[in-house]
C-alpha cells in the first residue's frame, strides 16, 4: 500500500462485544474513501477476547493491523498507535464510535486543513443524543476546571475523536507523559504551548450507556492530572 493519507487509531480495552460492529463500520467507510488509509487497533491490558477479535477481523482486511500492549491505559494505547501510524493525517477514535464514522471526512482536507481538529459536543451545530442530564452536568463541571486551569479556549476536550497532522502527532505524542484518561487534555495543552491552532468540529454524538468512565473515581483522578499538567508546564517539562 502507498503511504496512507489517513490513519485511524482505535484503542481497545475489553471491547470484545462492541469491536466487531465498529470495525465493520470503519471498513465500510474506507471502501468509499477516495484516499489510501490504514487502521491500527491497539489492544491493551484486556481481560476478555478483544485481542483475538481484533486479530480475526484484521486478518481479512489488508489495511487493518493490530498492536498489543500488556499495560492498560487509554493514553498509552493511543500514543502507541499514533506513533506507529504512517498517515499524513492521524485520527484516533473511541472503539464504540459514538460519533458516526462518516463524520471523519469533516476533519480532513478539503473540509478543513489544520494541524489539530477535535470533535466537539459543545460547538455551535453539535447535537447530543440520549445523554442523561447528570452525565452532561458532570462533563460541563469538569470542562470548567479544564478551562480555568489549563485550556481556557476549548469547550470540549474529552470527546474521543481527534485528528492530528503527522508532524504535529510525532511532536506531541513523543512529549506525552500521562497514560490514562487525561492524556488528550495534556496533548492539547502542549499544543497550546507550541502556539498550534486547534479547531473544534461540531458533531452529532450518541450517548453509550456502556461507557468505561466511572464518574466519581475517574473525575477525581482527572482533576489531579490537571494539576500535574499545570506543574509540568511551569517546570518546562513540555519545552
N, C-alpha and C positions, 0 to 999 in steps of 0.2 A: 504494500500500500504506500502511496506517496505520502509526503508529510501531511498530517491531518490539519485541516483548517480549524476544527473544533475537537476538543477533548471534553468528555463528560465523565466526571469522577463521582462515584456513588459509594459513600461509606455505608457499611452494612454490619450491624451488630445485632445478633439474634433477630434476623429478619426473614427466617425461612418461609413464613406464611405470606408475607407481603411482597417478597422479592420477585417471584416468577411473573406476576402481573405487571409490576413496574418495569421489569426488564423487557417484557414483550412490548409494552408501550414505547419504550425507548427504541427498540429495534424497528418498530413500525414507523416511528418518526424519522429515523435515519434513512429509511427507504425513499423518503420524499425530500430529503435534504440535498441541495444541489452541490454541496461541498463535501470533500472527504472528511470523515470523522472517526474517532475511536471512543470506546467506552472502557473505563477502568473501574472495576468493582473492588473495593478494598474491604475485605472481611477481617475483623479484628476482635479477638477475645470472645467469640460467640460460644454459648453453651448448647446451642442447637445445631441443626444441619445447614446453617447458612452457607458455609464454605462449599459443601457438596452441591447445594442447589445452584450456587453461582457458577461453579466449575462445569456442571452439567449443561447449563444454559450456554455458557461461553464456548463450549466445545462445538456448538453448531453455528456460531456467529464469528466469522473471521475478524471482525473489527472489535470484538469484545475480549478483554483479558481480566484475569483475577489476580490480585495480590493478597497475601495472607500475612497477618501480623498477630503474634500471640498476645500482645498487650491491648487492653481496651482503651477507649478514649476517642471521642469523635474527632477532636482536633488532630490527634496522631494519625488517624486513618485518612483524613482529608489531606494532611500535609504529605503523607506518603504518595497518595495518588496524584496530587498536583505536581510534585517534583518528578514523578515518573512519567508524567504526560508529555506529549510531543506537539500538541496542537498550538497554533498561533493564538488561539483563544481557549481558555480553560475554565470550564463551568463545573462547579460542584453542586450536587442536588441531594436532598434527603431521599432516602430509599422509598418513602411512602408516596412521593410525588403528589403532595397536597396542592401543588401548582401544576396545572395541565402541561404536559411535556411540550406541546406545540408552542407554548409561550417563550421557549428558549430563543426563538428567532428574533424576538423583540430586544434581546440583549446584544445582538450581533450586528455588524455592518450588513446591509446598508441602513438598518433601522437606527442604530447608534454606533459610534466608533469612539469609545472612551477607554481609559486604562482600567477602570473598575466600574461595573454596573451591578447593583444589588437589587433583589426583589424586595418590594415594599408593600406591606398591607395597610400602610397609612398614607401614602402619597395620593394626591387627588386622582380619582379614577379607579382606585383599588376597591375590591369588594371581598368581604369575608362571608363565608357561608357556614352556618350551623355552629359557630363558635359560642360556647357558653359565656355568659356575661362575666362570671367570676374569672374565667381564664383571660378574657380580654382585659379586664381591670388589672389583674396581676402583671400582665405583659406591659401595660402602659406605665404602671408604677416602676417596674424595673427599667424601662426605657428612660423614664425621668431621671433615674440615678445615672444612667449611661450618659445622657446629655449634660448633666450637671458636673460629672466627674471627668469624662474623657472625650466625648464626641458631641459637642453642642449642636451641630448642624444636621444630625441624622435622626430620623423618626422611627426607623425600624431596622435595627442592626441584626436582629436574631432570626429573621426569616432564612430558611436553609437553602437558598438558591442564589448563588453569586458567581459572577464572571470576572476573570482577570486576564488581561493581555499577557502573553507568555513572558516577556521580560519583567513585568511587574510581579507576576506569580513567582518567578525564580528569586527575586529580591525578597519579597515579603514572607514567603514560606520558609526561606532559609533563616529569616530573622525571628520567626515564631518561637515562643517559649512555652505557651500554655497548650496543653494537650487535651483539655476537657471541653465543656460546653461553651466556655467564654473565648475560645480561640479566635472566632471571627471578629469579636469586638477588638481584640488585640491587633489583628491584621489591619483593620480599618483605622485604628489609632496610629499604627506605624505608617500607614499610607498618608494620613493627615500630617504627620511629622515630615514626610517627604514632599508635601505640597501637591499630592496627586488628587485630581478631581474624582469624586465619587458620585455616580448618578443613581438615584433611587427610581426604579422602574415599577409603576403600579401594576399589580397583578390580581387576577381572581385567585382566591385561596380557600381551600376546603378543609375545615377542621377535621382532624382524625382522632377519634377517642382513644386510639391505641398509642398515643404519643408516649415516648420514653421518658419525658421530663417529669420529675417529681417536683411539684410546685414549691413546696416548703423547703425541702432539703437542697434542691438544686439552685433555687433563688438565693439562698444564703451563701452557698458556695460561689455562685457567680458574683455576688456583691463583693466578697473577699477578693475575687480575681480582679475586679475593677480597681481596688486599692493597690494590688500588685502591679497592674498596668501603669497606674499613676506613678508609683515608686520607680518602676523601671524607666519610665520617661524622664523623671528627674535625675536618675543616676546615669543617663546616657546609654542604657543597655541597647537601645534600638538605633543608636547613631551608626 
